């Protein structure tokens, strides 16, 4: 199931995000403004956030990656500073926008890293355009149908992922973070404020409806992924539990699974140092092809 991944550790993390030197850019895709952060040079690496997130979710990872790679952290259509057209969003929408983004910027091949909804998009993009993906990294990824997961939440339960009160916001944070001591009233207020500023509530609800319709699930398709694949998971993830990682590892032949302790749904934020180490090691293995 795809989930929120908003900036969470406001004091230290916001300072880190402001300090990172990535360049704010935007490009026109299908007549829509797509905002992204760009940094570094070398082989291309594309970073895809999850539901309710944006490019800044990768603020603690961009500098480490940019030392060796040309990194693009995208606000996917409907999120962040990108345009938010009133359409029936689904994962295939994100795949087509990502393909057009790569064509516009002449990115012929890239390593694609996705968290949650972004991981689902990364898998679907790899299946649709295998020649454009050198390596795939799935971070607490969504993508399986509820039938495959053996559960069927109601629409009301799913809508909890689009909080409209501070109490609901705290519940979301409790599902995201392993470190419960961080979930203060101040954090909930800041999280909720950012959610409202982004004005992505319609987008989130549209994705929830798409999930409930069973659109674009990866069930039975993952045997088609032939590129080297790394699966990174927070052991304490309550949104996409560890058994989902084990299913992905079984379905994607030759994939590597790294489980990070004391970490929840957003390991690139909550466990940035070990996450970066695992990601860089994987990208460096046998080299990564140039992007342009």
C-alpha positions in Angstrom: 0.0 0.0 0.0 1.3 3.4 -0.8 1.9 5.8 2.1 2.8 9.3 3.2 6.5 10.2 3.3 6.6 13.9 4.4 9.6 15.7 6.0 9.5 14.4 9.5 12.4 15.4 11.7 11.8 19.1 11.6 14.5 20.8 13.6 17.6 18.9 12.4 16.2 17.6 9.1 14.8 21.0 7.9 18.3 22.5 8.5 19.8 19.7 6.5 17.3 20.2 3.7 18.0 23.9 3.6 21.8 23.3 3.6 21.9 20.8 0.7 23.0 22.5 -2.5 20.7 20.8 -5.0 19.3 23.1 -7.7 15.6 23.8 -7.9 14.4 23.2 -11.4 11.2 22.7 -13.3 10.3 21.3 -16.7 7.1 21.1 -18.8 5.6 17.6 -19.2 2.3 17.1 -20.9 1.7 20.8 -20.4 2.2 20.4 -16.6 5.0 22.0 -14.5 7.1 19.2 -12.9 9.4 20.4 -10.2 12.7 18.6 -9.3 16.0 18.9 -7.5 19.2 18.2 -9.4 22.7 17.7 -8.1 26.0 16.1 -9.0 27.4 14.5 -12.2 27.9 11.1 -13.5 25.5 8.2 -14.1 21.9 9.2 -13.5 19.9 8.3 -10.4 16.2 9.2 -10.1 14.6 9.4 -6.7 10.8 8.9 -6.4 8.9 9.9 -3.2 5.8 8.2 -1.8 2.2 9.3 -1.3 2.0 12.8 0.1 5.8 13.3 -0.2 8.0 15.4 -2.4 11.6 15.7 -3.5 12.8 17.0 -0.2 12.2 13.6 1.3 15.6 12.7 -0.1 17.4 15.7 1.5 19.6 13.5 3.6 20.5 11.3 0.7 21.2 13.8 -2.2 24.6 15.0 -1.0 25.9 11.5 -0.5 24.7 10.4 -3.9 25.8 13.5 -5.7 29.4 12.9 -4.9 29.4 10.2 -7.7 26.1 10.4 -9.5 23.8 12.8 -11.4 20.8 12.9 -9.1 17.2 13.9 -10.0 14.7 14.0 -7.1 11.3 14.6 -8.6 8.1 16.1 -7.2 5.8 13.6 -9.0 2.7 15.0 -10.8 0.1 16.0 -8.2 2.6 16.4 -5.3 5.0 19.0 -3.9 5.6 22.0 -6.1 4.5 20.2 -9.3 1.2 21.0 -10.9 -1.9 19.2 -9.5 -4.4 18.7 -12.3 -7.8 17.3 -11.3 -7.5 13.8 -12.8 -8.0 10.2 -11.7 -4.5 9.6 -10.6 -3.1 6.1 -10.8 0.4 4.6 -10.9 0.4 4.4 -14.7 0.0 8.2 -14.7 3.3 8.5 -12.8 5.0 6.0 -15.1 4.0 8.0 -18.2 5.1 11.3 -16.6 8.4 9.8 -15.6 9.0 8.4 -19.1 8.3 11.9 -20.6 10.5 13.5 -18.0 13.4 11.3 -19.0 12.9 12.0 -22.7 12.7 15.7 -22.1 16.0 15.7 -20.2 17.6 13.1 -22.5 18.2 10.6 -19.7 18.6 7.4 -21.7 19.3 5.2 -18.7 19.1 5.6 -14.9 19.1 3.8 -11.6 15.6 4.3 -10.2 15.1 4.5 -6.4 11.5 4.7 -5.0 9.9 4.8 -1.6 6.4 3.4 -1.0 4.3 4.8 -3.9 7.5 5.8 -5.6 8.7 2.2 -5.3 5.5 1.0 -7.0 6.1 3.5 -9.8 9.8 2.4 -10.1 8.7 -1.2 -10.6 6.0 -0.3 -13.1 8.5 1.9 -15.0 11.1 -0.9 -15.1 8.5 -3.3 -16.4 7.4 -0.9 -19.1 10.8 0.4 -20.1 13.5 -2.1 -19.1 16.0 -0.6 -21.5 15.9 2.7 -19.5 16.7 1.2 -16.1 20.2 0.2 -15.0 19.4 -0.6 -11.4 16.2 -0.7 -9.3 16.0 0.2 -5.6 12.7 -0.4 -3.7 12.4 1.3 -0.3 9.4 0.0 1.8 7.6 -0.2 -1.5 3.9 -0.5 -2.3 2.6 -2.3 -5.3 0.9 -5.6 -4.4 -2.9 -5.9 -4.5 -4.9 -6.4 -1.3 -5.7 -9.9 -2.4 -2.0 -10.7 -2.6 -1.5 -9.1 0.8 -4.4 -11.1 2.3 -6.3 -8.1 3.6 -8.9 -5.6 2.4 -9.0 -2.2 4.3 -12.1 -0.1 3.9 -12.0 3.3 2.1 -12.5 5.0 5.5 -9.4 3.2 6.8 -7.4 4.2 3.7 -8.6 7.8 4.0 -6.8 8.0 7.3 -3.7 8.5 5.2 -5.0 11.9 4.2 -5.3 13.4 7.7 -7.7 16.3 8.3 -7.1 16.7 12.0 -4.1 16.8 14.3 -5.2 13.5 16.0 -5.3 11.8 12.6 -1.9 13.2 11.8 -0.4 11.7 15.0 -1.9 8.3 13.9 -0.1 8.6 10.6 3.2 9.5 12.2 2.8 6.5 14.5 2.5 4.3 11.5 5.5 5.9 9.7 8.1 6.2 12.5 9.8 3.6 14.5 11.0 6.1 17.1 7.8 7.0 18.9 9.5 9.5 21.1 9.8 11.8 18.1 6.0 12.1 17.7 5.3 15.2 19.7 2.5 17.8 19.4 4.9 20.1 17.7 5.9 17.5 15.0 2.2 16.7 14.4 1.4 20.4 13.9 4.3 20.9 11.5 3.5 17.7 9.6 -0.2 18.8 9.3 0.8 22.3 8.3 3.1 21.0 5.5 0.4 18.7 4.3 -2.1 21.6 4.0 0.5 23.9 2.3 1.1 21.3 -0.4 -2.6 21.1 -1.3 -2.2 17.4 -2.4 -5.3 16.1 -0.6 -7.2 15.6 -3.9 -4.2 13.7 -5.3 -4.0 11.4 -2.3 -7.7 10.6 -2.4 -7.6 9.9 -6.1 -4.7 7.4 -5.5 -6.6 5.8 -2.7 -9.5 5.2 -5.0 -7.2 3.8 -7.7 -5.8 1.3 -5.2 -9.2 0.3 -4.1 -10.1 -0.3 -7.7 -7.1 -2.6 -8.0 -5.4 -0.7 -10.7 -1.8 -1.3 -11.8 -0.9 -3.9 -9.1 2.3 -5.7 -9.7 1.0 -9.2 -8.8 2.4 -11.9 -11.1 4.5 -9.4 -13.1 7.7 -9.1 -11.2 9.3 -12.0 -12.9 9.7 -9.5 -15.8 12.2 -7.5 -13.8 15.7 -8.5 -14.9 17.8 -5.6 -13.8 19.8 -5.7 -10.5 17.5 -4.9 -7.7 18.0 -3.8 -4.1 15.2 -4.0 -1.5 15.7 -1.8 1.5 13.2 -2.1 4.4 12.7 -0.7 7.9 12.2 -3.6 10.2 9.5 -1.7 12.2 7.5 -0.5 9.2 3.8 -0.7 10.2 2.5 0.4 6.8 4.2 -2.0 4.5 5.3 -4.7 6.9 8.5 -6.7 6.5 6.6 -9.7 5.0 6.0 -7.5 1.9 9.8 -7.1 1.5 10.2 -10.9 1.7 7.5 -11.3 -1.0 9.3 -8.9 -3.3 12.6 -10.6 -2.7 11.0 -13.9 -3.7 9.3 -12.5 -6.8 12.3 -10.6 -8.2 14.9 -13.1 -9.1 18.4 -12.3 -7.9 17.3 -9.3 -5.8 19.1 -8.3 -2.6 17.3 -7.5 0.7 18.7 -5.2 3.3 16.7 -4.8 6.5 17.4 -1.8 8.7 16.8 -2.1 12.5 15.1 0.6 14.6 13.6 2.0 11.4 10.1 2.5 10.0 8.5 3.3 6.7 11.0 6.1 5.6 14.5 4.7 6.2 16.1 7.3 4.0 15.0 9.8 6.6 15.0 7.8 9.9 18.1 5.8 9.2 19.9 8.0 6.6 23.5 6.8 7.4 23.0 3.0 7.0 20.5 3.6 4.2 23.0 5.7 2.2 25.7 3.1 2.8 23.6 0.3 1.5 22.4 2.3 -1.5 25.9 3.5 -2.5 27.3 0.0 -2.2 24.6 -1.4 -4.4 25.0 1.4 -7.1 28.8 1.0 -7.2 28.7 -2.8 -7.7 30.0 -3.6 -11.2 29.5 0.1 -12.1 26.4 1.9 -13.4 26.0 2.9 -17.0 26.2 6.6 -18.0 22.9 8.4 -18.3 23.5 10.8 -21.2 
